[in-house]
Amino acid sequence: MKQSRWKSAVLWAAIAAQVIAFLQLTGVFAKLGLDAGYVGNVAASVLQLLVILGIINNPTDSEKI
């Protein structure tokens, strides 16, 4: 059984991380008055928490590899 990539939590987490990185690179956060390093740290912490909880990567679920 093949899973659609567009329904994958891993894909959406990667897209979110890349969007945040792009916004940091282009200086959008600085224009909004936000510290880019702080935003990146918060995003990384949220993604790490999702991995720890098994939401993004669940090795026990053989159907969603």
Secondary structure, 3 states (H helix, E strand, C coil): CCCCHHHCHHHHHHHHHHHHHHHHHHCHHHHCCCCHHHHHHHHHHHHHHHHHCCCCCCCCCCCCC
